[in-house]
Amino acid sequence: MGKRLSPDEKLINDYLEEIDLKPSPDHRRFWEDLYLKYGNIVGNRLIEIFSLRSEEANNQDIYEVKNETLALSLDFAKYSADLYRRYFEWFIKRTKRSYRLILDIGCDNGIVTCFLAILFPDAEIMGIDIGENGIKCARQLAKRLNLTNITFYKIDWLQIKEHFPNCQFDLINSLRSFHEISDFPDEKYWSLNDLAGSDRNQENQEAYRLVSELLAEEESDFFACERLTTAGEVVSWIERLKQTGLYVKWEECDRLAFHEVGDVQEMPILVFHKIDSGIDTVQGVSEMYVRNEMIDTERKKEYLGESAEYVFTQLSDKEFIQGWQINFADESGKLRIEFWKQKNQLIFYEYSNLGDRELKMSPLDRLDASVKELSKKISCYASTGNDVLKYDRITSGDESDRNQ
């Protein structure tokens, strides 16, 4: 006998079965199924546009082609079927049941919006998107599911107040939509503190200001699960929303792990409202990223990514020994490799202005051997045309300030 499902689990399962949304196990199977069902002409068009989806000129093409019919749209959605399931699982555990008016931004073919209509049968649900075919599919899906509390509109997010000047929502939802609405800047940073309060976070604010203006009350919610790949991007994004009077509900945020046709992915889920918790953005993001990590420097001596920066900032009374900065010849970024000491402990910290981090701790008497081992790596960087600078002191607490 299989595991007995909870009512929430059954609701999700029933919905995904109703629309036949099952994840494809890998890329090969996903594309084989599409070619088999829709033929070479459709398959070739999709794979060509999909391979170019990062280019701005092709940004909307993939949506219009995949949404030509509802059947094709739902089959193509199997690419991200596990994302939908994981998001629904998170959503259903953390949402209050008293929402009256809900807006789904960038609703595409309506998969998420229709789930919200089922989850909140007494609420009025609105889905908006700029894609004509996506809205067509969303309306067909709602009709197929006999949903009467849902309406879809072909509207640009930046023009929503022109169409609905008096609308105030209890919940606004965005699943991977804002990267299509507003540019996510490619910001380089040495530490998360570089990004907090930056003037750069005040640019292109209209898309974010609209969220704040359309939330009905202080306790109304904005759920955002976006393609933010580093903690730095998360800090910048939160700071942009903070400028509009929206603040993070840290206790409800999480990191969503899922797979797309077998490729493991992760995105943060951020919950905003209009009440300031007083928690610093960098502190909140750092703690969110290490929440499920074992941070114990007595037992664990190596850390990667956000955990490495978190541990490095928490190590008190550390003293700088020496470091190297590599400026890559292709101008893609910069890398720093530093040795620090704390009592009888040697700290190796390698970090880039692209968000990469690595920290290792070892006995202090390993310094000479570690420098000797590192010299080979440094020589390799120099021999391939990269500019290598050695520095022996840091003149201030500013992470960008290094002296030769």
C-alpha positions as CSV (number, residue, x, y, z in Angstrom):
1,M,0.0,0.0,0.0
2,G,1.4,3.4,-0.9
3,K,1.9,6.3,1.4
4,R,-1.3,8.0,2.5
5,L,-1.4,11.5,1.1
6,S,-2.4,14.6,3.1
7,P,-5.2,16.7,1.8
8,D,-2.7,19.3,0.5
9,E,-0.6,16.6,-1.2
10,K,-3.7,15.1,-2.8
11,L,-4.8,18.5,-4.1
12,I,-1.5,19.0,-5.8
13,N,-1.3,15.4,-7.2
14,D,-4.9,15.6,-8.5
15,Y,-4.2,18.9,-10.3
16,L,-1.0,17.7,-11.9
17,E,-2.6,14.5,-13.0
18,E,-5.6,16.4,-14.4
19,I,-3.3,18.4,-16.7
20,D,-0.9,15.5,-17.2
21,L,2.1,17.4,-16.0
22,K,4.8,14.8,-15.3
23,P,8.5,15.7,-15.4
24,S,10.7,14.4,-18.2
25,P,13.7,12.5,-16.8
26,D,16.3,14.0,-19.1
27,H,16.8,16.3,-22.2
28,R,16.8,13.4,-24.7
29,R,13.5,12.0,-23.5
30,F,11.9,15.5,-23.4
31,W,12.8,16.3,-27.0
32,E,12.1,12.8,-28.3
33,D,8.6,13.0,-26.9
34,L,7.9,16.4,-28.5
35,Y,9.3,15.3,-31.9
36,L,7.2,12.1,-31.8
37,K,4.0,13.8,-30.9
38,Y,4.3,17.1,-33.0
39,G,6.6,16.2,-35.8
40,N,9.9,17.5,-37.1
41,I,8.7,21.0,-38.2
42,V,7.4,21.9,-34.7
43,G,10.3,20.1,-33.0
44,N,12.9,21.9,-35.1
45,R,11.3,25.3,-34.5
46,L,11.2,24.8,-30.8
47,I,14.7,23.5,-30.4
48,E,16.1,26.3,-32.5
49,I,14.3,29.1,-30.6
50,F,15.0,27.4,-27.2
51,S,18.8,27.4,-27.9
52,L,18.6,31.1,-28.6
53,R,16.3,32.0,-25.7
54,S,19.0,34.1,-23.9
55,E,19.1,36.5,-26.8
56,E,16.8,39.5,-26.3
57,A,15.4,39.3,-29.8
58,N,14.2,35.8,-29.2
59,N,12.9,36.4,-25.7
60,Q,9.2,36.1,-26.5
61,D,9.5,33.8,-29.5
62,I,9.7,30.7,-27.4
63,Y,6.5,31.5,-25.6
64,E,4.5,32.2,-28.8
65,V,5.7,29.0,-30.4
66,K,5.3,26.7,-27.4
67,N,1.8,28.1,-26.7
68,E,0.4,27.7,-30.2
69,T,-1.9,25.0,-28.8
70,L,-2.8,24.1,-25.2
71,A,-1.7,20.5,-25.8
72,L,1.7,21.6,-26.9
73,S,2.0,24.2,-24.1
74,L,1.3,21.6,-21.4
75,D,3.7,19.1,-23.0
76,F,6.4,21.7,-23.2
77,A,5.7,22.5,-19.5
78,K,7.0,19.1,-18.6
79,Y,10.4,20.6,-18.9
80,S,9.7,22.4,-15.6
81,A,7.1,20.1,-14.1
82,D,9.2,19.4,-11.0
83,L,9.5,23.2,-10.5
84,Y,5.7,23.5,-10.5
85,R,5.3,20.6,-8.0
86,R,8.0,22.0,-5.6
87,Y,6.6,25.5,-5.8
88,F,3.0,24.3,-5.1
89,E,4.3,22.2,-2.2
90,W,6.0,25.3,-0.7
91,F,3.0,27.6,-1.5
92,I,0.3,25.4,0.0
93,K,2.1,25.1,3.3
94,R,2.7,28.8,3.8
95,T,-0.3,30.7,2.5
96,K,-3.1,32.0,4.6
97,R,-6.5,31.1,3.3
98,S,-8.2,34.6,3.5
99,Y,-7.0,36.1,0.2
100,R,-9.8,37.9,-1.7
101,L,-8.1,39.2,-4.8
102,I,-4.9,37.5,-6.2
103,L,-2.8,38.6,-9.1
104,D,-0.4,36.2,-11.0
105,I,2.2,38.2,-12.9
106,G,3.5,36.7,-16.1
107,C,1.0,33.9,-16.0
108,D,2.0,32.4,-19.3
109,N,-0.3,29.4,-20.0
110,G,-2.0,29.6,-16.7
111,I,-0.6,26.5,-14.9
112,V,0.2,28.4,-11.7
113,T,-2.8,30.7,-11.9
114,C,-5.3,27.9,-12.3
115,F,-3.7,26.1,-9.3
116,L,-4.3,29.3,-7.3
117,A,-8.0,29.3,-8.4
118,I,-8.4,25.8,-7.1
119,L,-6.5,26.5,-3.9
120,F,-8.5,29.6,-3.2
121,P,-12.0,28.9,-4.5
122,D,-13.6,31.9,-2.7
123,A,-11.0,34.4,-4.1
124,E,-11.0,36.2,-7.4
125,I,-7.9,35.4,-9.4
126,M,-6.4,37.5,-12.2
127,G,-3.6,36.4,-14.5
128,I,-1.7,38.8,-16.8
129,D,0.8,38.3,-19.5
130,I,2.0,40.0,-22.7
131,G,1.9,36.8,-24.8
132,E,-1.2,36.4,-26.9
133,N,-0.8,32.7,-27.3
134,G,-0.1,32.2,-23.6
135,I,-3.3,34.0,-22.6
136,K,-5.2,32.0,-25.1
137,C,-3.9,28.7,-23.6
138,A,-4.6,30.0,-20.1
139,R,-8.2,30.7,-20.9
140,Q,-8.6,27.3,-22.5
141,L,-7.0,25.6,-19.4
142,A,-9.4,27.4,-17.0
143,K,-12.4,26.4,-19.2
144,R,-11.2,22.8,-19.3
145,L,-10.9,22.8,-15.5
146,N,-14.3,24.4,-15.0
147,L,-12.9,27.3,-13.1
148,T,-15.2,30.3,-12.7
149,N,-13.2,32.5,-10.3
150,I,-10.3,33.3,-12.7
151,T,-9.8,35.8,-15.5
152,F,-6.9,36.3,-17.8
153,Y,-5.8,39.5,-19.5
154,K,-3.2,40.3,-22.2
155,I,-1.5,43.2,-20.4
156,D,2.0,44.5,-20.0
157,W,2.9,44.7,-16.3
158,L,4.0,48.3,-16.6
159,Q,0.6,49.3,-18.0
160,I,-1.6,47.4,-15.5
161,K,-2.7,50.6,-13.7
162,E,-4.0,52.0,-16.9
163,H,-6.4,49.0,-17.2
164,F,-7.2,48.6,-13.5
165,P,-6.5,51.9,-11.8
166,N,-8.4,51.0,-8.6
167,C,-7.3,47.4,-8.1
168,Q,-5.7,46.4,-4.8
169,F,-4.5,42.8,-4.3
170,D,-4.1,40.7,-1.2
171,L,-1.6,38.5,-2.9
172,I,0.7,39.1,-5.9
173,N,2.6,36.1,-7.2
174,S,5.5,36.0,-9.6
175,L,7.1,32.7,-10.6
176,R,10.2,33.4,-12.9
177,S,8.5,36.5,-14.4
178,F,10.5,39.6,-13.4
179,H,13.6,38.6,-15.4
180,E,11.3,39.2,-18.4
181,I,9.9,42.4,-17.1
182,S,12.9,44.2,-15.7
183,D,16.6,43.9,-16.3
184,F,18.6,42.0,-13.7
185,P,21.9,43.9,-13.6
186,D,25.1,41.8,-13.9
187,E,26.7,43.4,-10.8
188,K,30.2,42.5,-9.7
189,Y,30.9,42.5,-6.0
190,W,33.6,41.4,-3.5
191,S,31.2,40.9,-0.6
192,L,27.5,41.1,-0.1
193,N,27.9,44.3,1.9
194,D,29.1,46.0,-1.4
195,L,25.5,45.7,-2.7
196,A,23.4,46.8,0.3
197,G,22.2,50.3,0.0
198,S,23.9,50.8,-3.4
199,D,22.7,53.6,-5.6
200,R,22.5,51.0,-8.4
201,N,19.6,49.5,-6.6
202,Q,17.5,52.6,-7.4
203,E,17.6,52.2,-11.1
204,N,14.6,51.1,-13.2
205,Q,12.3,51.1,-10.2
206,E,8.9,51.4,-11.9
207,A,8.4,47.6,-12.2
208,Y,9.1,47.2,-8.5
209,R,7.2,50.3,-7.4
210,L,4.0,48.9,-9.0
211,V,4.1,45.8,-6.7
212,S,4.1,48.1,-3.7
213,E,1.3,50.3,-5.0
214,L,-0.9,47.3,-5.9
215,L,-0.7,45.6,-2.6
216,A,-3.9,46.3,-0.6
217,E,-2.7,46.4,3.0
218,E,0.5,46.3,5.1
219,E,0.1,42.6,5.6
220,S,-0.7,41.8,1.9
221,D,1.9,39.5,0.4
222,F,4.2,39.5,-2.7
223,F,5.6,36.0,-3.4
224,A,8.5,36.0,-5.8
225,C,10.5,33.0,-7.0
226,E,12.9,34.4,-9.6
227,R,16.1,33.3,-11.5
228,L,18.5,34.8,-8.9
229,T,21.6,32.5,-9.1
230,T,23.8,34.1,-6.4
231,A,23.3,35.6,-3.0
232,G,24.5,38.9,-4.5
233,E,21.7,38.9,-7.0
234,V,19.3,38.2,-4.1
235,V,20.6,41.1,-2.1
236,S,20.4,43.5,-5.0
237,W,16.8,42.4,-5.8
238,I,15.7,42.8,-2.2
239,E,17.3,46.2,-2.0
240,R,15.4,47.3,-5.1
241,L,12.1,46.3,-3.5
242,K,13.1,47.9,-0.2
243,Q,13.4,51.2,-2.0
244,T,9.6,50.9,-2.8
245,G,8.6,50.2,0.8
246,L,8.5,46.4,0.6
247,Y,10.3,44.3,3.2
248,V,11.2,40.6,3.4
249,K,9.3,38.2,5.7
250,W,12.5,36.3,6.5
251,E,10.8,33.4,8.4
252,E,8.8,32.4,5.3
253,C,11.6,32.6,2.7
254,D,13.3,29.5,1.5
255,R,15.6,28.1,-1.3
256,L,13.6,25.9,-3.7
257,A,15.5,22.9,-5.0
258,F,14.1,21.2,-8.1
259,H,15.2,19.7,-11.4
260,E,14.5,20.6,-15.0
261,V,14.8,17.4,-17.2
262,G,17.3,16.0,-14.7
263,D,19.4,19.2,-14.3
264,V,19.5,20.2,-10.6
265,Q,18.4,23.8,-10.1
266,E,17.8,26.1,-7.1
267,M,16.0,29.4,-6.8
268,P,15.2,31.6,-3.7
269,I,11.5,32.1,-2.7
270,L,11.1,35.5,-1.2
271,V,8.0,36.8,0.6
272,F,7.5,40.5,0.9
273,H,5.0,42.8,2.7
274,K,5.0,46.4,3.9
275,I,6.1,45.9,7.5
276,D,9.8,46.4,8.2
277,S,11.3,43.6,10.4
278,G,14.4,45.7,11.0
279,I,16.6,42.8,9.9
280,D,19.6,43.8,7.7
281,T,19.4,42.5,4.1
282,V,22.8,41.0,4.1
283,Q,22.2,39.3,7.5
284,G,18.9,37.9,6.3
285,V,20.2,36.6,3.0
286,S,23.3,35.1,4.6
287,E,21.2,33.3,7.2
288,M,18.8,32.1,4.6
289,Y,21.6,30.5,2.6
290,V,23.3,28.8,5.6
291,R,20.0,27.8,7.2
292,N,20.4,24.1,6.3
293,E,24.2,24.0,6.3
294,M,26.4,22.7,9.1
295,I,28.4,25.7,10.3
296,D,30.8,24.4,12.9
297,T,34.4,25.5,12.3
298,E,35.6,23.1,15.0
299,R,34.5,20.1,13.0
300,K,34.1,21.4,9.5
301,K,37.1,23.1,7.8
302,E,36.0,23.7,4.2
303,Y,33.1,25.8,2.8
304,L,31.9,26.8,-0.6
305,G,29.7,29.6,-2.0
306,E,27.6,31.7,0.3
307,S,28.6,29.5,3.3
308,A,32.3,30.4,2.8
309,E,31.6,34.2,2.9
310,Y,29.3,33.7,5.9
311,V,32.0,31.8,7.8
312,F,34.7,34.3,6.8
313,T,32.7,37.2,8.1
314,Q,32.0,35.4,11.4
315,L,35.6,34.6,12.1
316,S,36.6,37.2,14.7
317,D,40.1,38.5,15.5
318,K,41.6,37.3,12.2
319,E,44.8,38.9,10.8
320,F,45.7,39.3,7.2
321,I,48.9,37.7,6.0
322,Q,49.1,38.1,2.2
323,G,47.1,37.9,-0.9
324,W,47.0,38.0,-4.7
325,Q,44.5,39.5,-7.1
326,I,44.1,38.1,-10.6
327,N,42.6,40.4,-13.2
328,F,41.5,38.1,-16.0
329,A,42.8,39.1,-19.5
330,D,39.3,38.6,-21.0
331,E,37.9,41.1,-18.6
332,S,35.3,38.6,-17.3
333,G,36.1,39.3,-13.7
334,K,38.7,39.4,-10.9
335,L,39.8,36.8,-8.4
336,R,41.4,37.2,-5.0
337,I,43.3,34.6,-3.0
338,E,44.2,35.4,0.5
339,F,45.8,33.9,3.6
340,W,44.7,35.0,7.1
341,K,45.4,33.7,10.5
342,Q,43.3,33.3,13.6
343,K,45.2,32.2,16.7
344,N,46.9,28.9,15.6
345,Q,44.7,28.5,12.5
346,L,45.5,29.3,8.9
347,I,42.6,30.6,6.8
348,F,42.7,30.3,3.0
349,Y,40.0,32.4,1.4
350,E,39.5,32.5,-2.4
351,Y,36.8,34.8,-3.8
352,S,35.9,36.5,-7.0
353,N,33.8,39.6,-7.9
354,L,31.4,37.2,-9.7
355,G,30.2,35.6,-6.5
356,D,32.5,32.5,-6.3
357,R,33.7,31.6,-2.8
358,E,35.9,29.0,-1.2
359,L,37.3,28.9,2.4
360,K,39.6,26.3,4.0
361,M,41.1,26.2,7.4
362,S,44.3,24.3,8.5
363,P,47.0,24.5,11.2
364,L,49.0,27.7,11.0
365,D,52.3,25.8,10.5
366,R,51.0,24.9,7.1
367,L,51.5,28.4,5.8
368,D,54.9,27.9,4.0
369,A,53.7,24.7,2.4
370,S,50.4,26.3,1.4
371,V,52.1,29.3,-0.2
372,K,54.4,27.0,-2.1
373,E,51.5,25.0,-3.4
374,L,49.6,28.1,-4.4
375,S,52.6,29.6,-6.2
376,K,52.1,27.0,-9.0
377,K,48.5,28.1,-9.5
378,I,49.5,31.8,-9.4
379,S,52.2,31.1,-12.0
380,C,49.7,29.4,-14.2
381,Y,47.4,32.4,-14.1
382,A,50.3,34.7,-15.0
383,S,51.6,32.5,-17.8
384,T,48.2,32.7,-19.6
385,G,48.2,36.5,-19.9
386,N,46.3,37.4,-16.7
387,D,47.5,40.3,-14.6
388,V,48.6,39.1,-11.2
389,L,49.1,41.6,-8.3
390,K,50.4,40.6,-4.9
391,Y,49.5,42.7,-1.8
392,D,50.7,42.5,1.8
393,R,48.4,44.8,3.6
394,I,44.8,46.0,3.6
395,T,44.5,49.7,4.5
396,S,40.8,49.7,5.6
397,G,37.8,47.6,6.2
398,D,36.6,48.2,2.6
399,E,36.6,44.9,0.7
400,S,37.6,46.8,-2.5
401,D,40.7,48.3,-0.9
402,R,43.9,46.3,-1.4
403,N,47.4,47.7,-1.4
404,Q,50.4,46.2,-3.1
